[in-house]
């Protein structure tokens, strides 16, 4: 491993592309970023940890652009001009609260003890099995392909929004995937798959934005001094472009297919990383 004095632009761009491609897919961006850092020989430092969080701003910008009509609706609701937009914004705020509170409580212990490749591989495998189990029993999930009670986003209740927020707390475990747990949470409370996907995207704007602001306030100067502003710009732009492609892909995919392929992908990735760890190609720490 090499201790970072700076981050090459190509490394920053690669990390941004990985972040953007994986942030909104149910595969865990944190796990992919940590694996990429390990493969590049980059040692984890507070500056690098802050960098991979702050470049999520690019993913946020992609969602805001792709869902500008929904964002405009919520903005009009905030101004009292569109009740439906105000209701959706309130539901998103409620869903954001549990993870925000829980994250402040467990951030440091999780970073100290669970940011190794073995815990991440285990989380990838567990999430993969969950996705495959859901795919085999769609009728048991209100939002599954066999559920006649699936709801649109406008029908999400206060209780349902809070439950999605509780599910999102599980994403603090690296390798779990914020997208996965919020999608599952949305399905469990009765949303259709399309509505659960959209709510996951919009909730990600608040969650990722809050995390980025927290890292900027606590590690911003050290990050810029250690890695450089050019690296931050490259990573953010890479994340924005990749996230726009990833979000568009997931929306089109889920309109015609299920989530089972992501489950198989997670299982394959977990097995591959475990093999590299057992053979000593990758270090567990």
DRENBATOR-395431 format. One record per residue (C-alpha): residue number from 1; chain; x, y, z. Coordinates in nm, 2 decimals, padded with zeros to 4 digits, m for minus. Example, Ala and Ser with C-alpha at 12.3 -4.5 7.8 and 13.67 -1.06 7.14 Angstrom:
<rs>
> seq,mol,X,Y,Z
> 1,A,01.23,m00.45,00.78 .
> 2,A,01.37,m00.11,00.71 .
</rs>
This chain:
<rs>
> seq,mol,X,Y,Z
> 1,A,00.00,00.00,00.00 .
> 2,A,00.11,00.36,m00.06 .
> 3,A,00.03,00.65,00.16 .
> 4,A,m00.14,00.92,m00.04 .
> 5,A,00.03,01.26,m00.09 .
> 6,A,m00.19,01.32,m00.39 .
> 7,A,m00.43,01.14,m00.62 .
> 8,A,m00.35,01.10,m00.99 .
> 9,A,m00.63,01.24,m01.21 .
> 10,A,m00.69,00.90,m01.37 .
> 11,A,m00.73,00.74,m01.03 .
> 12,A,m00.97,01.01,m00.92 .
> 13,A,m01.17,00.97,m01.24 .
> 14,A,m01.18,00.59,m01.20 .
> 15,A,m01.30,00.62,m00.85 .
> 16,A,m01.57,00.86,m00.97 .
> 17,A,m01.68,00.63,m01.24 .
> 18,A,m01.70,00.34,m01.00 .
> 19,A,m01.90,00.55,m00.75 .
> 20,A,m02.14,00.67,m01.02 .
> 21,A,m02.20,00.33,m01.18 .
> 22,A,m02.27,00.15,m00.85 .
> 23,A,m02.43,00.42,m00.63 .
> 24,A,m02.79,00.36,m00.74 .
> 25,A,m02.76,m00.01,m00.83 .
> 26,A,m02.83,m00.27,m00.55 .
> 27,A,m02.46,m00.37,m00.55 .
> 28,A,m02.30,m00.14,m00.29 .
> 29,A,m02.09,00.15,m00.41 .
> 30,A,m01.89,00.16,m00.08 .
> 31,A,m01.79,m00.21,m00.13 .
> 32,A,m01.69,m00.14,m00.49 .
> 33,A,m01.49,00.17,m00.40 .
> 34,A,m01.30,00.00,m00.12 .
> 35,A,m01.22,m00.30,m00.35 .
> 36,A,m01.10,m00.05,m00.62 .
> 37,A,m00.88,00.13,m00.38 .
> 38,A,m00.73,m00.20,m00.27 .
> 39,A,m00.66,m00.30,m00.63 .
> 40,A,m00.50,00.03,m00.70 .
> 41,A,m00.28,00.00,m00.39 .
> 42,A,m00.43,00.31,m00.23 .
> 43,A,m00.42,00.32,00.15 .
> 44,A,m00.73,00.44,00.33 .
> 45,A,m00.67,00.78,00.49 .
> 46,A,m00.92,01.04,00.63 .
> 47,A,m00.87,01.25,00.31 .
> 48,A,m00.94,00.96,00.08 .
> 49,A,m01.24,00.85,00.29 .
> 50,A,m01.38,01.20,00.26 .
> 51,A,m01.30,01.21,m00.12 .
> 52,A,m01.51,00.91,m00.20 .
> 53,A,m01.80,01.05,m00.01 .
> 54,A,m01.78,01.41,m00.15 .
> 55,A,m01.77,01.29,m00.51 .
> 56,A,m02.12,01.15,m00.45 .
> 57,A,m02.23,01.51,m00.53 .
> 58,A,m02.18,01.40,m00.89 .
> 59,A,m02.43,01.12,m00.85 .
> 60,A,m02.67,01.37,m00.68 .
> 61,A,m02.65,01.61,m00.97 .
> 62,A,m02.73,01.32,m01.21 .
> 63,A,m03.05,01.24,m01.02 .
> 64,A,m03.15,01.60,m01.00 .
> 65,A,m03.12,01.63,m01.37 .
> 66,A,m03.29,01.31,m01.46 .
> 67,A,m03.58,01.38,m01.22 .
> 68,A,m03.60,01.75,m01.26 .
> 69,A,m03.98,01.73,m01.31 .
> 70,A,m04.02,01.56,m00.97 .
> 71,A,m03.77,01.80,m00.81 .
> 72,A,m03.97,02.09,m00.95 .
> 73,A,m04.29,01.95,m00.81 .
> 74,A,m04.13,01.93,m00.46 .
> 75,A,m03.99,02.28,m00.49 .
> 76,A,m04.34,02.40,m00.58 .
> 77,A,m04.47,02.21,m00.28 .
> 78,A,m04.22,02.38,m00.06 .
> 79,A,m04.36,02.71,m00.17 .
> 80,A,m04.71,02.59,m00.10 .
> 81,A,m04.81,02.57,m00.47 .
> 82,A,m04.84,02.19,m00.51 .
> 83,A,m04.97,01.97,m00.22 .
> 84,A,m04.85,01.65,m00.38 .
> 85,A,m04.50,01.78,m00.40 .
> 86,A,m04.51,01.89,m00.04 .
> 87,A,m04.63,01.55,00.07 .
> 88,A,m04.35,01.37,m00.12 .
> 89,A,m04.09,01.61,00.02 .
> 90,A,m04.22,01.54,00.37 .
> 91,A,m04.21,01.17,00.32 .
> 92,A,m03.85,01.19,00.20 .
> 93,A,m03.75,01.40,00.50 .
> 94,A,m03.91,01.14,00.73 .
> 95,A,m03.73,00.85,00.55 .
> 96,A,m03.40,01.04,00.58 .
> 97,A,m03.41,01.09,00.96 .
> 98,A,m03.35,00.74,01.09 .
> 99,A,m03.03,00.69,00.89 .
> 100,A,m02.91,01.04,00.97 .
> 101,A,m02.94,00.98,01.34 .
> 102,A,m02.81,00.62,01.33 .
> 103,A,m02.52,00.72,01.10 .
> 104,A,m02.39,00.97,01.35 .
> 105,A,m02.40,00.71,01.62 .
> 106,A,m02.22,00.43,01.44 .
> 107,A,m02.00,00.59,01.18 .
> 108,A,m01.67,00.56,01.36 .
> 109,A,m01.71,00.20,01.49 .
> 110,A,m01.82,00.09,01.15 .
> 111,A,m01.53,00.25,00.98 .
> 112,A,m01.29,00.10,01.23 .
> 113,A,m01.42,m00.26,01.23 .
> 114,A,m01.62,m00.33,00.91 .
> 115,A,m01.43,m00.17,00.63 .
> 116,A,m01.24,m00.49,00.55 .
> 117,A,m01.29,m00.71,00.25 .
> 118,A,m01.42,m01.01,00.44 .
> 119,A,m01.71,m00.82,00.60 .
> 120,A,m01.79,m00.66,00.26 .
> 121,A,m01.78,m01.00,00.08 .
> 122,A,m02.01,m01.14,00.34 .
> 123,A,m02.25,m00.85,00.29 .
> 124,A,m02.24,m00.89,m00.09 .
> 125,A,m02.33,m01.26,m00.05 .
> 126,A,m02.61,m01.19,00.20 .
> 127,A,m02.76,m00.92,m00.02 .
> 128,A,m02.74,m01.15,m00.32 .
> 129,A,m02.93,m01.43,m00.15 .
> 130,A,m03.19,m01.18,m00.04 .
> 131,A,m03.24,m01.06,m00.40 .
> 132,A,m03.27,m01.41,m00.53 .
> 133,A,m03.52,m01.50,m00.25 .
> 134,A,m03.74,m01.20,m00.34 .
> 135,A,m03.72,m01.29,m00.70 .
> 136,A,m03.85,m01.65,m00.63 .
> 137,A,m04.14,m01.53,m00.43 .
> 138,A,m04.27,m01.21,m00.59 .
> 139,A,m04.63,m01.26,m00.49 .
> 140,A,m04.53,m01.23,m00.12 .
> 141,A,m04.41,m00.88,m00.17 .
> 142,A,m04.68,m00.61,m00.23 .
> 143,A,m04.46,m00.44,m00.49 .
> 144,A,m04.36,m00.76,m00.66 .
> 145,A,m04.47,m00.87,m01.01 .
> 146,A,m04.74,m01.08,m00.85 .
> 147,A,m04.87,m00.82,m00.61 .
> 148,A,m05.20,m00.65,m00.70 .
> 149,A,m05.17,m00.41,m00.41 .
> 150,A,m04.87,m00.23,m00.54 .
> 151,A,m04.89,00.15,m00.47 .
> 152,A,m04.76,00.45,m00.66 .
> 153,A,m04.53,00.69,m00.50 .
> 154,A,m04.80,00.94,m00.42 .
> 155,A,m04.97,00.68,m00.20 .
> 156,A,m04.67,00.63,00.03 .
> 157,A,m04.78,00.68,00.39 .
> 158,A,m04.60,00.85,00.68 .
> 159,A,m04.55,00.51,00.84 .
> 160,A,m04.43,00.36,00.51 .
> 161,A,m04.17,00.64,00.47 .
> 162,A,m04.04,00.59,00.82 .
> 163,A,m04.00,00.22,00.76 .
> 164,A,m03.80,00.28,00.44 .
> 165,A,m03.58,00.50,00.65 .
> 166,A,m03.53,00.23,00.91 .
> 167,A,m03.44,m00.01,00.63 .
> 168,A,m03.18,00.24,00.51 .
> 169,A,m03.00,00.22,00.84 .
> 170,A,m02.87,m00.12,00.73 .
> 171,A,m02.68,00.05,00.46 .
> 172,A,m02.43,00.17,00.71 .
> 173,A,m02.27,m00.18,00.68 .
> 174,A,m02.03,m00.17,00.39 .
> 175,A,m02.13,m00.40,00.11 .
> 176,A,m02.50,m00.39,00.20 .
> 177,A,m02.60,m00.13,m00.05 .
> 178,A,m02.82,00.17,00.03 .
> 179,A,m03.01,00.12,m00.30 .
> 180,A,m03.08,m00.25,m00.21 .
> 181,A,m03.22,m00.19,00.13 .
> 182,A,m03.43,00.11,00.03 .
> 183,A,m03.57,m00.08,m00.27 .
> 184,A,m03.66,m00.37,m00.04 .
> 185,A,m03.81,m00.13,00.21 .
> 186,A,m04.02,00.03,m00.05 .
> 187,A,m04.15,m00.30,m00.17 .
> 188,A,m04.22,m00.42,00.18 .
> 189,A,m04.44,m00.12,00.26 .
> 190,A,m04.64,m00.18,m00.06 .
> 191,A,m04.48,00.04,m00.34 .
> 192,A,m04.45,m00.09,m00.69 .
> 193,A,m04.10,m00.17,m00.81 .
> 194,A,m04.10,00.15,m01.03 .
> 195,A,m04.21,00.36,m00.73 .
> 196,A,m03.96,00.20,m00.50 .
> 197,A,m03.68,00.27,m00.74 .
> 198,A,m03.78,00.63,m00.78 .
> 199,A,m03.81,00.68,m00.40 .
> 200,A,m03.47,00.52,m00.36 .
> 201,A,m03.32,00.76,m00.60 .
> 202,A,m03.48,01.07,m00.45 .
> 203,A,m03.40,00.96,m00.09 .
> 204,A,m03.04,00.91,m00.21 .
> 205,A,m03.02,01.28,m00.29 .
> 206,A,m03.09,01.37,00.07 .
> 207,A,m02.88,01.09,00.22 .
> 208,A,m02.57,01.14,00.00 .
> 209,A,m02.60,01.51,00.02 .
> 210,A,m02.60,01.50,00.40 .
> 211,A,m02.30,01.27,00.41 .
> 212,A,m02.11,01.49,00.16 .
> 213,A,m02.18,01.80,00.37 .
> 214,A,m02.07,01.63,00.69 .
> 215,A,m01.74,01.52,00.53 .
> 216,A,m01.67,01.86,00.38 .
> 217,A,m01.73,02.03,00.72 .
> 218,A,m01.50,01.78,00.90 .
> 219,A,m01.24,01.68,00.64 .
> 220,A,m01.27,01.94,00.36 .
> 221,A,m00.94,02.13,00.41 .
> 222,A,m00.74,01.81,00.47 .
> 223,A,m00.90,01.65,00.16 .
> 224,A,m00.81,01.94,m00.07 .
> 225,A,m00.46,01.97,00.07 .
> 226,A,m00.39,01.60,00.05 .
> 227,A,m00.55,01.51,m00.28 .
> 228,A,m00.59,01.84,m00.47 .
> 229,A,m00.89,02.02,m00.62 .
> 230,A,m00.83,01.88,m00.97 .
> 231,A,m00.88,01.53,m00.84 .
> 232,A,m01.20,01.63,m00.67 .
> 233,A,m01.34,01.78,m00.99 .
> 234,A,m01.24,01.48,m01.20 .
> 235,A,m01.40,01.24,m00.95 .
> 236,A,m01.72,01.44,m00.92 .
> 237,A,m01.76,01.47,m01.30 .
> 238,A,m01.69,01.10,m01.35 .
> 239,A,m01.95,01.02,m01.08 .
> 240,A,m02.21,01.25,m01.25 .
> 241,A,m02.17,01.09,m01.60 .
> 242,A,m02.16,00.73,m01.47 .
> 243,A,m02.46,00.79,m01.24 .
> 244,A,m02.67,00.93,m01.52 .
> 245,A,m02.60,00.62,m01.72 .
> 246,A,m02.66,00.39,m01.43 .
> 247,A,m02.99,00.55,m01.32 .
> 248,A,m03.12,00.54,m01.68 .
> 249,A,m03.02,00.17,m01.71 .
> 250,A,m03.19,00.07,m01.38 .
> 251,A,m03.52,00.24,m01.47 .
> 252,A,m03.53,00.07,m01.81 .
> 253,A,m03.42,m00.26,m01.67 .
> 254,A,m03.67,m00.28,m01.39 .
> 255,A,m03.95,m00.19,m01.62 .
> 256,A,m03.91,m00.53,m01.80 .
> 257,A,m03.69,m00.74,m01.58 .
> 258,A,m03.65,m00.83,m01.21 .
> 259,A,m03.36,m00.77,m00.97 .
> 260,A,m03.24,m01.14,m00.97 .
> 261,A,m02.94,m01.07,m01.20 .
> 262,A,m02.80,m00.83,m00.94 .
> 263,A,m02.83,m01.10,m00.68 .
> 264,A,m02.62,m01.34,m00.90 .
> 265,A,m02.37,m01.06,m00.96 .
> 266,A,m02.33,m01.00,m00.59 .
> 267,A,m02.28,m01.37,m00.52 .
> 268,A,m02.02,m01.40,m00.80 .
> 269,A,m01.84,m01.09,m00.68 .
> 270,A,m01.84,m01.22,m00.32 .
> 271,A,m01.70,m01.55,m00.43 .
> 272,A,m01.43,m01.39,m00.65 .
> 273,A,m01.31,m01.16,m00.37 .
> 274,A,m01.31,m01.45,m00.12 .
> 275,A,m01.10,m01.65,m00.36 .
> 276,A,m00.85,m01.36,m00.39 .
> 277,A,m00.84,m01.32,m00.02 .
> 278,A,m00.78,m01.69,00.05 .
> 279,A,m00.51,m01.72,m00.21 .
> 280,A,m00.33,m01.41,m00.07 .
> 281,A,m00.37,m01.20,m00.39 .
> 282,A,m00.56,m00.95,m00.18 .
> 283,A,m00.50,m00.86,00.18 .
> 284,A,m00.80,m00.87,00.42 .
> 285,A,m00.67,m00.55,00.60 .
</rs>
